[in-house]
Amino acid sequence: MAEIKQIIRIANVDVDGERAIYHQLTKIKGVGTSYSNMICNLLGIQKDKKVGELTESELAKIKAAVENHEKINAPAWMLNRRNDPETGKNAHIITNDLKFIQDNDIKLMKKIKSYKGVRHASGLPVRGQRTKSNFRKNKGKATGVVKGAKAKAPAAAE
């Protein structure tokens, strides 16, 4: 029986060789369960196969598929960056590039003062959540509702 490799590096992420490829691909930032499932299906690799048992050719295919979505003809609706504002192309962003692009998008929204940008800048929820009971933070500390004598004390001091 072939020896199982303990740690394999895919897209600059160390992956455990003792676990299934389907779950270990999700350890890569930007690759979720759906994208991992799609990679396994399009490459014809069993999802429950351990990473350490994969052959070198299978590993090479997986690395190429994770780093470049065009090699496996991934459908556009599975990608996480469709119609990029700068290039107009579809892409799937992973690892540190994902964080960098997200930060740049937020900075652009703040710069043009869009609704989402203003909400990001003021530390409020961006996607329409209610704020009466949630998001009550005051510099890292939860505020909550002040009742009784404590609520009247600041008013009396003024």
N, CA and C atoms as a LAMMPS dump frame, in Angstrom:
ITEM: TIMESTEP
0
ITEM: NUMBER OF ATOMS
474
ITEM: BOX BOUNDS ff ff ff
-5.0000000000000000e+02 5.0000000000000000e+02
-5.0000000000000000e+02 5.0000000000000000e+02
-5.0000000000000000e+02 5.0000000000000000e+02
ITEM: ATOMS id mol type element x y z
1 1 1 N 0.845 -1.194 0
2 1 2 C 0 0 0
3 1 3 C 0.882 1.247 0
4 2 1 N 0.478 2.257 -0.743
5 2 2 C 1.26 3.493 -0.865
6 2 3 C 1.21 4.274 0.445
7 3 1 N 2.269 4.987 0.721
8 3 2 C 2.348 5.78 1.936
9 3 3 C 1.56 7.075 1.755
10 4 1 N 0.806 7.445 2.783
11 4 2 C -0.007 8.657 2.743
12 4 3 C 0.851 9.844 3.157
13 5 1 N 0.834 10.887 2.332
14 5 2 C 1.558 12.108 2.663
15 5 3 C 0.776 12.85 3.743
16 6 1 N 1.48 13.374 4.727
17 6 2 C 0.823 14.016 5.861
18 6 3 C 0.32 15.423 5.539
19 7 1 N 1.177 16.222 4.91
20 7 2 C 0.804 17.611 4.62
21 7 3 C 1.11 17.913 3.161
22 8 1 N 0.116 18.481 2.488
23 8 2 C 0.281 18.869 1.086
24 8 3 C -0.023 20.354 0.984
25 9 1 N 0.714 21.038 0.139
26 9 2 C 0.53 22.48 -0.034
27 9 3 C -0.236 22.753 -1.322
28 10 1 N -1.4 23.381 -1.165
29 10 2 C -2.224 23.777 -2.305
30 10 3 C -2.539 25.257 -2.142
31 11 1 N -2.174 26.061 -3.125
32 11 2 C -2.435 27.507 -3.127
33 11 3 C -1.91 28.168 -1.857
34 12 1 N -0.667 27.848 -1.468
35 12 2 C -0.008 28.414 -0.295
36 12 3 C -0.733 28.126 1.013
37 13 1 N -1.489 27.027 1.06
38 13 2 C -2.174 26.6 2.275
39 13 3 C -1.772 25.158 2.544
40 14 1 N -1.37 24.864 3.78
41 14 2 C -1.04 23.492 4.152
42 14 3 C -2.33 22.727 4.4
43 15 1 N -2.474 21.586 3.717
44 15 2 C -3.679 20.784 3.784
45 15 3 C -3.334 19.456 4.438
46 16 1 N -4.2 18.985 5.334
47 16 2 C -3.983 17.728 6.047
48 16 3 C -4.189 16.544 5.102
49 17 1 N -3.206 15.664 5.023
50 17 2 C -3.263 14.52 4.118
51 17 3 C -4.161 13.4 4.59
52 18 1 N -4.578 13.424 5.851
53 18 2 C -5.403 12.362 6.425
54 18 3 C -6.894 12.584 6.187
55 19 1 N -7.272 13.716 5.664
56 19 2 C -8.692 14.046 5.515
57 19 3 C -9.113 14.086 4.051
58 20 1 N -10.42 14.113 3.834
59 20 2 C -10.979 14.076 2.483
60 20 3 C -10.676 15.367 1.732
61 21 1 N -10.448 15.237 0.44
62 21 2 C -10.109 16.379 -0.403
63 21 3 C -11.237 17.405 -0.433
64 22 1 N -12.478 16.938 -0.42
65 22 2 C -13.645 17.821 -0.468
66 22 3 C -13.619 18.812 0.691
67 23 1 N -13.303 18.343 1.901
68 23 2 C -13.295 19.214 3.068
69 23 3 C -12.017 20.044 3.143
70 24 1 N -10.924 19.501 2.694
71 24 2 C -9.652 20.209 2.818
72 24 3 C -9.53 21.358 1.822
73 25 1 N -10.198 21.272 0.696
74 25 2 C -10.166 22.391 -0.246
75 25 3 C -10.847 23.621 0.346
76 26 1 N -11.8 23.412 1.249
77 26 2 C -12.495 24.548 1.86
78 26 3 C -11.611 25.292 2.851
79 27 1 N -10.448 24.757 3.199
80 27 2 C -9.506 25.457 4.077
81 27 3 C -8.862 26.632 3.358
82 28 1 N -8.912 26.624 2.033
83 28 2 C -8.349 27.713 1.239
84 28 3 C -9.347 28.869 1.246
85 29 1 N -8.88 30.05 1.607
86 29 2 C -9.766 31.22 1.651
87 29 3 C -10.258 31.524 0.24
88 30 1 N -11.579 31.584 0.082
89 30 2 C -12.174 31.84 -1.22
90 30 3 C -12.75 30.594 -1.859
91 31 1 N -12.464 29.42 -1.301
92 31 2 C -13.005 28.163 -1.822
93 31 3 C -13.976 27.628 -0.785
94 32 1 N -15.254 27.594 -1.139
95 32 2 C -16.279 27.077 -0.244
96 32 3 C -16.656 25.659 -0.607
97 33 1 N -17.711 25.165 0.02
98 33 2 C -18.136 23.787 -0.216
99 33 3 C -18.641 23.589 -1.643
100 34 1 N -19.37 24.552 -2.173
101 34 2 C -19.891 24.413 -3.537
102 34 3 C -18.764 24.406 -4.562
103 35 1 N -17.815 25.304 -4.388
104 35 2 C -16.697 25.377 -5.332
105 35 3 C -15.824 24.124 -5.227
106 36 1 N -15.629 23.635 -4.01
107 36 2 C -14.861 22.41 -3.794
108 36 3 C -15.56 21.219 -4.451
109 37 1 N -16.861 21.144 -4.283
110 37 2 C -17.652 20.078 -4.907
111 37 3 C -17.54 20.146 -6.426
112 38 1 N -17.603 21.35 -6.978
113 38 2 C -17.504 21.524 -8.424
114 38 3 C -16.135 21.069 -8.936
115 39 1 N -15.07 21.426 -8.231
116 39 2 C -13.725 21.019 -8.65
117 39 3 C -13.616 19.497 -8.68
118 40 1 N -14.087 18.851 -7.617
119 40 2 C -14.009 17.383 -7.553
120 40 3 C -14.81 16.739 -8.684
121 41 1 N -16.001 17.255 -8.943
122 41 2 C -16.843 16.676 -9.989
123 41 3 C -16.266 16.897 -11.386
124 42 1 N -15.802 18.108 -11.666
125 42 2 C -15.281 18.401 -13.001
126 42 3 C -13.97 17.677 -13.29
127 43 1 N -13.161 17.42 -12.255
128 43 2 C -11.898 16.719 -12.448
129 43 3 C -12.048 15.203 -12.334
130 44 1 N -13.231 14.738 -11.899
131 44 2 C -13.471 13.299 -11.782
132 44 3 C -12.741 12.665 -10.612
133 45 1 N -12.606 13.395 -9.528
134 45 2 C -11.936 12.89 -8.331
135 45 3 C -12.998 12.624 -7.268
136 46 1 N -12.866 11.481 -6.599
137 46 2 C -13.815 11.152 -5.545
138 46 3 C -13.673 12.137 -4.399
139 47 1 N -14.82 12.637 -3.896
140 47 2 C -14.794 13.651 -2.845
141 47 3 C -14.275 13.111 -1.52
142 48 1 N -14.501 11.836 -1.26
143 48 2 C -14.092 11.278 0.024
144 48 3 C -12.674 10.71 0.01
145 49 1 N -11.975 10.841 -1.097
146 49 2 C -10.599 10.358 -1.191
147 49 3 C -9.682 11.249 -0.351
148 50 1 N -8.768 10.635 0.396
149 50 2 C -7.868 11.399 1.248
150 50 3 C -6.857 12.162 0.395
151 51 1 N -6.478 13.324 0.87
152 51 2 C -5.556 14.179 0.127
153 51 3 C -4.213 13.482 -0.041
154 52 1 N -3.762 12.772 0.979
155 52 2 C -2.478 12.096 0.924
156 52 3 C -2.426 10.943 -0.051
157 53 1 N -3.584 10.42 -0.449
158 53 2 C -3.648 9.301 -1.384
159 53 3 C -3.719 9.741 -2.841
160 54 1 N -3.853 11.029 -3.078
161 54 2 C -3.95 11.524 -4.453
162 54 3 C -2.619 11.354 -5.174
163 55 1 N -2.698 11.076 -6.459
164 55 2 C -1.48 10.957 -7.258
165 55 3 C -0.953 12.356 -7.587
166 56 1 N 0.277 12.403 -8.073
167 56 2 C 0.874 13.698 -8.424
168 56 3 C 0.096 14.39 -9.538
169 57 1 N -0.403 13.614 -10.493
170 57 2 C -1.162 14.225 -11.594
171 57 3 C -2.485 14.799 -11.089
172 58 1 N -3.147 14.09 -10.166
173 58 2 C -4.401 14.609 -9.601
174 58 3 C -4.142 15.878 -8.794
175 59 1 N -3.068 15.87 -8.023
176 59 2 C -2.727 17.074 -7.261
177 59 3 C -2.417 18.254 -8.171
178 60 1 N -1.719 17.978 -9.26
179 60 2 C -1.4 19.054 -10.214
180 60 3 C -2.677 19.621 -10.829
181 61 1 N -3.629 18.736 -11.158
182 61 2 C -4.91 19.195 -11.717
183 61 3 C -5.663 20.051 -10.711
184 62 1 N -5.681 19.615 -9.442
185 62 2 C -6.399 20.361 -8.405
186 62 3 C -5.768 21.729 -8.197
187 63 1 N -4.429 21.763 -8.118
188 63 2 C -3.741 23.047 -7.937
189 63 3 C -4.039 23.997 -9.091
190 64 1 N -4.02 23.476 -10.315
191 64 2 C -4.309 24.314 -11.48
192 64 3 C -5.758 24.8 -11.458
193 65 1 N -6.685 23.92 -11.034
194 65 2 C -8.103 24.291 -11.005
195 65 3 C -8.384 25.344 -9.946
196 66 1 N -7.724 25.236 -8.796
197 66 2 C -7.946 26.209 -7.725
198 66 3 C -7.375 27.567 -8.116
199 67 1 N -6.216 27.575 -8.742
200 67 2 C -5.566 28.838 -9.088
201 67 3 C -6.105 29.485 -10.36
202 68 1 N -6.68 28.687 -11.268
203 68 2 C -7.185 29.241 -12.524
204 68 3 C -8.483 28.529 -12.892
205 69 1 N -9.599 29.222 -12.759
206 69 2 C -10.91 28.618 -13
207 69 3 C -11.146 28.292 -14.473
208 70 1 N -10.422 28.939 -15.375
209 70 2 C -10.64 28.719 -16.802
210 70 3 C -10.163 27.344 -17.257
211 71 1 N -9.236 26.729 -16.506
212 71 2 C -8.72 25.413 -16.895
213 71 3 C -9.767 24.32 -16.771
214 72 1 N -10.767 24.525 -15.903
215 72 2 C -11.794 23.496 -15.723
216 72 3 C -13.139 23.921 -16.293
217 73 1 N -13.18 25.068 -16.965
218 73 2 C -14.425 25.596 -17.535
219 73 3 C -15.52 25.717 -16.477
220 74 1 N -15.202 26.385 -15.399
221 74 2 C -16.167 26.601 -14.328
222 74 3 C -17.271 27.541 -14.817
223 75 1 N -18.526 27.24 -14.494
224 75 2 C -19.607 28.139 -14.911
225 75 3 C -19.478 29.495 -14.22
226 76 1 N -19.896 30.534 -14.904
227 76 2 C -19.72 31.897 -14.4
228 76 3 C -20.453 32.125 -13.081
229 77 1 N -21.594 31.47 -12.879
230 77 2 C -22.368 31.709 -11.66
231 77 3 C -21.708 31.113 -10.413
232 78 1 N -20.675 30.275 -10.592
233 78 2 C -19.975 29.699 -9.442
234 78 3 C -18.817 30.577 -8.97
235 79 1 N -18.46 31.583 -9.715
236 79 2 C -17.295 32.389 -9.396
237 79 3 C -17.658 33.483 -8.388
238 80 1 N -16.667 33.915 -7.62
239 80 2 C -16.948 34.895 -6.573
240 80 3 C -16.674 36.336 -7
241 81 1 N -16.219 36.55 -8.223
242 81 2 C -15.974 37.916 -8.716
243 81 3 C -16.454 37.998 -10.153
244 82 1 N -17.763 38.204 -10.324
245 82 2 C -18.335 38.287 -11.663
246 82 3 C -18.396 39.75 -12.095
247 83 1 N -18.119 39.975 -13.38
248 83 2 C -18.149 41.327 -13.952
249 83 3 C -17.339 42.304 -13.096
250 84 1 N -16.075 42.04 -12.982
251 84 2 C -15.163 42.888 -12.217
252 84 3 C -15.272 44.326 -12.724
253 85 1 N -15.452 45.311 -11.836
254 85 2 C -15.63 46.699 -12.289
255 85 3 C -14.453 47.24 -13.103
256 86 1 N -13.242 46.776 -12.821
257 86 2 C -12.075 47.293 -13.531
258 86 3 C -11.875 46.63 -14.88
259 87 1 N -12.004 45.299 -14.927
260 87 2 C -11.717 44.574 -16.162
261 87 3 C -12.966 44.117 -16.898
262 88 1 N -14.069 43.934 -16.181
263 88 2 C -15.294 43.458 -16.8
264 88 3 C -15.33 41.948 -16.992
265 89 1 N -14.312 41.253 -16.487
266 89 2 C -14.234 39.804 -16.662
267 89 3 C -14.693 39.082 -15.412
268 90 1 N -14.989 37.792 -15.583
269 90 2 C -15.332 36.938 -14.456
270 90 3 C -14.049 36.331 -13.899
271 91 1 N -13.979 36.214 -12.579
272 91 2 C -12.791 35.635 -11.952
273 91 3 C -13.184 34.965 -10.652
274 92 1 N -12.323 34.079 -10.195
275 92 2 C -12.497 33.483 -8.874
276 92 3 C -11.246 33.817 -8.079
277 93 1 N -11.405 34.62 -7.042
278 93 2 C -10.289 35.134 -6.269
279 93 3 C -10.092 34.262 -5.032
280 94 1 N -8.83 33.94 -4.714
281 94 2 C -8.542 33.125 -3.527
282 94 3 C -7.418 33.76 -2.709
283 95 1 N -7.241 33.274 -1.515
284 95 2 C -6.199 33.605 -0.54
285 95 3 C -6.083 35.104 -0.291
286 96 1 N -4.87 35.634 -0.264
287 96 2 C -4.652 37.03 0.127
288 96 3 C -5.218 38.017 -0.882
289 97 1 N -5.327 37.614 -2.131
290 97 2 C -5.903 38.497 -3.147
291 97 3 C -7.345 38.846 -2.803
292 98 1 N -8.073 37.891 -2.212
293 98 2 C -9.467 38.104 -1.858
294 98 3 C -9.596 39.231 -0.835
295 99 1 N -8.794 39.19 0.216
296 99 2 C -8.825 40.224 1.248
297 99 3 C -8.42 41.583 0.672
298 100 1 N -7.396 41.594 -0.165
299 100 2 C -6.922 42.838 -0.78
300 100 3 C -8.01 43.473 -1.639
301 101 1 N -8.673 42.678 -2.46
302 101 2 C -9.712 43.2 -3.348
303 101 3 C -10.922 43.67 -2.555
304 102 1 N -11.29 42.937 -1.499
305 102 2 C -12.409 43.364 -0.657
306 102 3 C -12.112 44.709 0.001
307 103 1 N -10.896 44.853 0.527
308 103 2 C -10.519 46.126 1.145
309 103 3 C -10.565 47.271 0.132
310 104 1 N -10.076 47.02 -1.076
311 104 2 C -10.11 48.061 -2.107
312 104 3 C -11.538 48.423 -2.493
313 105 1 N -12.424 47.433 -2.561
314 105 2 C -13.831 47.708 -2.882
315 105 3 C -14.474 48.581 -1.803
316 106 1 N -14.181 48.265 -0.535
317 106 2 C -14.746 49.048 0.565
318 106 3 C -14.193 50.472 0.55
319 107 1 N -12.909 50.622 0.282
320 107 2 C -12.315 51.959 0.193
321 107 3 C -12.949 52.773 -0.928
322 108 1 N -13.211 52.123 -2.065
323 108 2 C -13.858 52.815 -3.184
324 108 3 C -15.265 53.252 -2.805
325 109 1 N -16.018 52.369 -2.121
326 109 2 C -17.374 52.726 -1.702
327 109 3 C -17.356 53.902 -0.732
328 110 1 N -16.367 53.929 0.168
329 110 2 C -16.25 55.051 1.106
330 110 3 C -15.891 56.334 0.363
331 111 1 N -15.001 56.216 -0.619
332 111 2 C -14.541 57.387 -1.357
333 111 3 C -15.677 58.035 -2.146
334 112 1 N -16.49 57.233 -2.808
335 112 2 C -17.586 57.784 -3.6
336 112 3 C -18.824 58.049 -2.745
337 113 1 N -18.724 57.724 -1.44
338 113 2 C -19.799 57.974 -0.479
339 113 3 C -21.115 57.314 -0.882
340 114 1 N -21.022 56.069 -1.311
341 114 2 C -22.248 55.313 -1.568
342 114 3 C -22.88 54.956 -0.223
343 115 1 N -24.1 54.491 -0.247
344 115 2 C -24.79 54.122 0.987
345 115 3 C -23.995 53.084 1.763
346 116 1 N -23.542 52.052 1.044
347 116 2 C -22.762 51.002 1.703
348 116 3 C -21.449 51.546 2.25
349 117 1 N -20.842 52.469 1.53
350 117 2 C -19.596 53.06 1.995
351 117 3 C -19.78 53.862 3.272
352 118 1 N -20.859 54.62 3.344
353 118 2 C -21.15 55.411 4.532
354 118 3 C -21.414 54.49 5.721
355 119 1 N -22.133 53.401 5.488
356 119 2 C -22.414 52.446 6.563
357 119 3 C -21.124 51.775 7.042
358 120 1 N -20.235 51.418 6.105
359 120 2 C -18.941 50.839 6.484
360 120 3 C -18.146 51.827 7.318
361 121 1 N -18.118 53.09 6.882
362 121 2 C -17.319 54.105 7.553
363 121 3 C -17.807 54.364 8.973
364 122 1 N -19.108 54.307 9.188
365 122 2 C -19.641 54.587 10.518
366 122 3 C -19.777 53.337 11.381
367 123 1 N -19.392 52.173 10.852
368 123 2 C -19.408 50.95 11.646
369 123 3 C -20.787 50.372 11.867
370 124 1 N -21.73 50.704 11.005
371 124 2 C -23.091 50.196 11.103
372 124 3 C -23.277 49.036 10.132
373 125 1 N -24.324 48.222 10.319
374 125 2 C -24.543 47.112 9.4
375 125 3 C -24.865 47.614 7.995
376 126 1 N -24.347 46.911 7.009
377 126 2 C -24.414 47.367 5.627
378 126 3 C -25.615 46.803 4.894
379 127 1 N -26.059 45.628 5.264
380 127 2 C -27.049 44.906 4.464
381 127 3 C -28.471 44.974 4.988
382 128 1 N -28.843 46.061 5.621
383 128 2 C -30.244 46.292 5.955
384 128 3 C -30.742 45.65 7.232
385 129 1 N -29.848 45.204 8.111
386 129 2 C -30.301 44.61 9.357
387 129 3 C -30.864 45.682 10.281
388 130 1 N -31.668 45.242 11.242
389 130 2 C -32.202 46.169 12.232
390 130 3 C -31.109 46.55 13.224
391 131 1 N -31.199 47.775 13.735
392 131 2 C -30.142 48.232 14.638
393 131 3 C -30.66 48.565 16.026
394 132 1 N -31.95 48.368 16.275
395 132 2 C -32.482 48.741 17.584
396 132 3 C -31.916 47.861 18.691
397 133 1 N -31.851 46.555 18.436
398 133 2 C -31.397 45.647 19.49
399 133 3 C -30.019 45.057 19.219
400 134 1 N -29.611 44.994 17.994
401 134 2 C -28.304 44.443 17.661
402 134 3 C -27.336 45.562 17.309
403 135 1 N -26.067 45.219 17.18
404 135 2 C -25.021 46.158 16.772
405 135 3 C -24.853 47.3 17.765
406 136 1 N -25.085 47.007 19.06
407 136 2 C -24.965 48.045 20.081
408 136 3 C -23.579 47.975 20.693
409 137 1 N -22.588 48.367 19.928
410 137 2 C -21.214 48.315 20.424
411 137 3 C -20.682 49.727 20.609
412 138 1 N -19.917 49.895 21.651
413 138 2 C -19.294 51.176 21.932
414 138 3 C -17.805 50.928 22.105
415 139 1 N -17.043 51.051 21.007
416 139 2 C -15.597 50.83 21.014
417 139 3 C -15.232 49.463 21.593
418 140 1 N -15.864 48.424 21.094
419 140 2 C -15.505 47.071 21.501
420 140 3 C -16.292 46.55 22.68
421 141 1 N -17.027 47.411 23.365
422 141 2 C -17.798 46.975 24.522
423 141 3 C -19.276 47.032 24.19
424 142 1 N -20.021 46.032 24.614
425 142 2 C -21.46 46.021 24.378
426 142 3 C -22.117 47.052 25.289
427 143 1 N -23.034 47.847 24.765
428 143 2 C -23.665 48.884 25.56
429 143 3 C -24.929 48.386 26.226
430 144 1 N -25.827 47.843 25.446
431 144 2 C -27.077 47.381 26.036
432 144 3 C -28.004 48.536 26.333
433 145 1 N -29.077 48.248 27.038
434 145 2 C -30.075 49.254 27.375
435 145 3 C -29.859 49.667 28.823
436 146 1 N -29.837 50.97 29.08
437 146 2 C -29.654 51.49 30.431
438 146 3 C -31.028 51.812 30.993
439 147 1 N -31.339 51.241 32.176
440 147 2 C -32.655 51.451 32.774
441 147 3 C -32.523 52.022 34.175
442 148 1 N -33.587 52.606 34.647
443 148 2 C -33.687 53.009 36.05
444 148 3 C -32.874 54.223 36.41
445 149 1 N -32.269 54.199 37.629
446 149 2 C -31.555 55.34 38.181
447 149 3 C -30.337 55.721 37.352
448 150 1 N -29.695 54.745 36.728
449 150 2 C -28.515 55.027 35.903
450 150 3 C -28.869 55.885 34.693
451 151 1 N -30.057 55.676 34.145
452 151 2 C -30.479 56.444 32.985
453 151 3 C -30.795 57.884 33.384
454 152 1 N -31.315 58.097 34.605
455 152 2 C -31.697 59.427 35.059
456 152 3 C -30.495 60.226 35.547
457 153 1 N -29.446 59.545 36.008
458 153 2 C -28.276 60.229 36.58
459 153 3 C -27.571 61.155 35.588
460 154 1 N -27.258 60.714 34.334
461 154 2 C -26.619 61.65 33.404
462 154 3 C -27.502 62.83 33.039
463 155 1 N -28.799 62.621 32.987
464 155 2 C -29.706 63.717 32.656
465 155 3 C -29.728 64.756 33.785
466 156 1 N -29.649 64.316 35.025
467 156 2 C -29.668 65.228 36.168
468 156 3 C -28.364 66.012 36.266
469 157 1 N -27.272 65.419 35.824
470 157 2 C -25.968 66.085 35.891
471 157 3 C -25.898 67.295 34.961
472 158 1 N -26.66 67.272 33.913
473 158 2 C -26.663 68.383 32.962
474 158 3 C -27.518 69.459 33.493
